[in-house]
Amino acid sequence: MAVRRIELMLCTGTGCVAGGAFRIYETLEKEIQKQGLEKEISVIITGCNGFCGQGPLMVVQPDEIFYGFLTPEDIPFLVQEHLLKGRPVKKLMFTPPEKKEPVPLLSEIPFFKKQMLVVLRNKGIIDPEKIDDYIARDGYTALEKVLSSMTPDDVIDEITRSGLRGRGGGGFPTGTKWKICRTEQKTPKYIICNCDEGDPGAYMDRSVFETDPHTVIEGMIIGAYAIGASHAYIYARTEYPLAIKRMDLAISHARDYGLLGKNILGTGFSFNLEIREGSGAFVCGEETSLIHSIEGKGPEPRQRPPFPAQLGIWDCPTVINNVETWANVPVIINRGADWFSKLGTETSKGTKIFSLVGKINNTGLIEVPMGITLREIVYDIGGGIPYDKKFKAVQTGGPSGGCMPDSMIDVPIDYESLTEAGSMMGSGGMIVMDEDICMVDVAKFFIQFTNDESCGKCTTCRDGSEALYEILTNITNGDGKEGDLEFLDEVGNAVKDASMCGLGTTLPNPVLSTLKYFRDEYEAHIKEKRCPALVCKNLIKYYILPEKCTGCKLCLKNCPPDAIKGELKHVHIIDQSKCTKCGTCLDVCPPKVSAIIKVTGKEMENITGIEEPYPVKRRKK
Amino acid sequence: MADKVGAVAVLGGGISGMQAALDLADSGLKVYLVDNKPAIGGVMAQLDKTFPTNDCAMCTMAPRLVEIGRHKDVEIITLSDIEKVEGEAGNFKVILNKKPRYINEEKCTGCGTCITNCPTRNKVQPIEKTKVELEPQFKDKVTEIIRINKGREGPLMAILQQINTTFNYLPENVLRYVSQEVGYPVSHILHIATFYSSFSIVPRGKHIINICMGTACYVKGSERLMERFSDVLEINENETTPDKLFTLKSVRCIGCCGLAPAAMIGDNVYGNLSTKDIPGIIEKYKTIV
């Protein structure tokens, strides 16, 4: 590989690709050629950088300068100024919302500063489609160490001592799982990598595949050696085409290099890997259901025990771990269990990747040590809530998790503390919610999700979610009645107790935890017919403030059901009988005017929309 | 118990019907336990274990069966359908239609000899199967997909996925053909085909619009995107436009949470969407033929 003066690390995670990263790539190549710099500068396509909210983005190395929100139009200027003349372009750098001066260096940006990269150590540094890049970053050295100097028992012992726990959400100690499988007499044994990342709001598994697929492969080979397996499956969501493509490529490269297949590195150990795709069923993230899905059976979960480590795919012992768990393995082998177990808290070791999304300034993927507080994540890394809104809660663990209110913002995050709060680690989605979000509506959203995705095997899960959904719908429609909350609580706990798999036992969490922390919101819906967050359509009305409306006709033109009457320079009025409460008027009303508001509860009574438009009074300056 | 008058009809002699009949009879009421099967017991009698506790089914129901049989206030009426129920709470009249049993119940001791001696009982009665032929537009591609996957372990998912992506849906006749060639029963294939959300058993449009309904997109208003798409295309969710160009669907998180709210059309992801952008996007796809 030729050494270049400058390397441009262009992020091509799914987010940035959707933002046009490949168009930027083409423009960059063209511009670089135009300036005759192709011998000095190369553009490297990397996996997800993590700071998805700024995409498409790029890091200029070795200067370490971060550019975000790129468009093809910016490129000629950027190439000329920075790459040719050596003057970094300020206007494309990251500027924190509250500050005026941009932060040029990647390592100085608060989003990256507090992170600790273990699993994502290669993000933004290597080209995921090149195995040599991975090898250059100590790739496959852990495998070499394991095959040449460790027995399978040594490996299991090392993983056990490291305290690594399953990163898919359950938190089962990985070393123990491997040991159970190793001691099983039956052969052959299998291993599976679970990349059926169904939790809405979580995308770390996809990102690991797109950024550093080889670290997962290496982890799996080590795992296979430890338990004595010779065949493995990677079960990936079909919604992740780019991740599957890169993993597929990585597997074929590894095979070409003799790292997969027969007699790996000349040690006599053989191992094979194949990808199986899911087809869009949330329950397939559950391990027994996933196994059924690969086998081509009906993908309903089954009773455990026997656990898959004893009786798994094709009725053989099977170790099934999450993507992130596998990706941790090579690091633990290379740097040692002692190093790993120093990270994190008493019970939860190492780091965890969270996807920080929702109402937050810096959206993206972050890797932080266990035990970090929510405050550090939301305010230091996330940069706070946009538009100075009030922080309300963080939802973790997807549809199986719960909400952590602002009173818990200083609790250190690990498996235990989240469970205690009525939530769970889940796969690590972290959705930040501000004051504009109605917690009853959120609970309804999750229950609708699980109700849809319930496989229907257990009555409590299938019908219980239906019952919960019905009550929640009544409440958000303004038809809630006395006793509904007690009913939610009772049904929720019944579903929790009597369902079989993880989906059912955790599905009431969003309801139970919001009931616990946001009971006043439920009560406002039921007793006062009021939605404090102004979300539930039946409980709100849109209203044009006459003293603010300038009569510009923007909302009138954009209103889908033509519910706004008015003419130029006349105060517009919303006909409440026609209004579908889509909110388009609020979107299009210019921020300077902001004449449209939402009202709820008692305030709605006087708004009828039967007046006629009248001329706008000229305002005194 | 002196104030109890009248009788109660319990319809259905399964485990819950039996328990209800016993509770009622124990409280002093006359009970008629009605079932349309030749015997009471219901589904539970066919089970080995019950879910989710894995309790032995027969151990739960046997004591109740015995007790019902000898309770003086329970009268069992089997092989009977309900013809009519009239009256109101407190005073019902139930008319039953009792089917013939062709056996004198008074004399039968339940020895079972007649069953074991019945000459036609254990004869296999095969259903005539006709060979499924594929329509010409499916033939080459489907036989190729089956040929590639047939040797693999657990081939069904891969076959269905490839058929689904090739034709955008799973045609019924093709599924029958797969059943015939690969050896899975049609019912099993349909179970799989209807379980996963990315499979469809009805034809879909050329461009499938997937609106992300993940949490991050939801809190940023993806429901409004769905409404707008539905308005512009004049179809509801899970429907296809009459010109077979667009199908509107919601999807569980496409993992572009940083771009919320997002939608996916074909393989292209659109992020940070606003309801304003939608008509323009649709127009763009209409021009691609």
Chai-1 contact restraints between the chains, C-beta under 6 A:
chainA,res_idxA,chainB,res_idxB,connection_type,confidence,min_distance_angstrom,max_distance_angstrom,comment,restraint_id
A,T14,B,C256,contact,1.0,0.0,6.0,A-B,restraint_1
A,G15,B,C256,contact,1.0,0.0,6.0,A-B,restraint_2
A,G15,B,G258,contact,1.0,0.0,6.0,A-B,restraint_3
A,G15,B,L259,contact,1.0,0.0,6.0,A-B,restraint_4
A,A18,B,L259,contact,1.0,0.0,6.0,A-B,restraint_5
A,A18,B,V269,contact,1.0,0.0,6.0,A-B,restraint_6
A,A18,B,G271,contact,1.0,0.0,6.0,A-B,restraint_7
A,C52,B,G258,contact,1.0,0.0,6.0,A-B,restraint_8
A,G53,B,G258,contact,1.0,0.0,6.0,A-B,restraint_9
A,P200,B,G214,contact,1.0,0.0,6.0,A-B,restraint_10
A,P200,B,T215,contact,1.0,0.0,6.0,A-B,restraint_11
A,P200,B,R252,contact,1.0,0.0,6.0,A-B,restraint_12
A,P200,B,C253,contact,1.0,0.0,6.0,A-B,restraint_13
A,G201,B,G214,contact,1.0,0.0,6.0,A-B,restraint_14
A,G201,B,T215,contact,1.0,0.0,6.0,A-B,restraint_15
A,G201,B,A216,contact,1.0,0.0,6.0,A-B,restraint_16
A,G201,B,C257,contact,1.0,0.0,6.0,A-B,restraint_17
A,Y203,B,G255,contact,1.0,0.0,6.0,A-B,restraint_18
A,Y203,B,C257,contact,1.0,0.0,6.0,A-B,restraint_19
A,R206,B,G255,contact,1.0,0.0,6.0,A-B,restraint_20
A,T238,B,S198,contact,1.0,0.0,6.0,A-B,restraint_21
A,E239,B,I254,contact,1.0,0.0,6.0,A-B,restraint_22
A,P241,B,D267,contact,1.0,0.0,6.0,A-B,restraint_23
A,S279,B,Y196,contact,1.0,0.0,6.0,A-B,restraint_24
A,S279,B,S198,contact,1.0,0.0,6.0,A-B,restraint_25
A,S279,B,F199,contact,1.0,0.0,6.0,A-B,restraint_26
A,G280,B,Y196,contact,1.0,0.0,6.0,A-B,restraint_27
A,G280,B,S197,contact,1.0,0.0,6.0,A-B,restraint_28
A,G280,B,S198,contact,1.0,0.0,6.0,A-B,restraint_29
A,A281,B,F195,contact,1.0,0.0,6.0,A-B,restraint_30
A,A281,B,Y196,contact,1.0,0.0,6.0,A-B,restraint_31
A,I294,B,G154,contact,1.0,0.0,6.0,A-B,restraint_32
A,E295,B,G154,contact,1.0,0.0,6.0,A-B,restraint_33
A,G296,B,G154,contact,1.0,0.0,6.0,A-B,restraint_34
A,G296,B,L156,contact,1.0,0.0,6.0,A-B,restraint_35
A,G296,B,M157,contact,1.0,0.0,6.0,A-B,restraint_36
A,G298,B,H191,contact,1.0,0.0,6.0,A-B,restraint_37
A,S355,B,C257,contact,1.0,0.0,6.0,A-B,restraint_38
A,V357,B,A216,contact,1.0,0.0,6.0,A-B,restraint_39
A,V357,B,C257,contact,1.0,0.0,6.0,A-B,restraint_40
A,G358,B,A216,contact,1.0,0.0,6.0,A-B,restraint_41
A,G358,B,V219,contact,1.0,0.0,6.0,A-B,restraint_42
A,T363,B,G258,contact,1.0,0.0,6.0,A-B,restraint_43
A,G364,B,G258,contact,1.0,0.0,6.0,A-B,restraint_44
A,I431,B,T215,contact,1.0,0.0,6.0,A-B,restraint_45
A,I431,B,A216,contact,1.0,0.0,6.0,A-B,restraint_46
A,I437,B,V219,contact,1.0,0.0,6.0,A-B,restraint_47
A,F445,B,Y218,contact,1.0,0.0,6.0,A-B,restraint_48
A,M500,B,P52,contact,1.0,0.0,6.0,A-B,restraint_49
A,P560,B,D231,contact,1.0,0.0,6.0,A-B,restraint_50
A,C582,B,R224,contact,1.0,0.0,6.0,A-B,restraint_51
A,T584,B,T275,contact,1.0,0.0,6.0,A-B,restraint_52
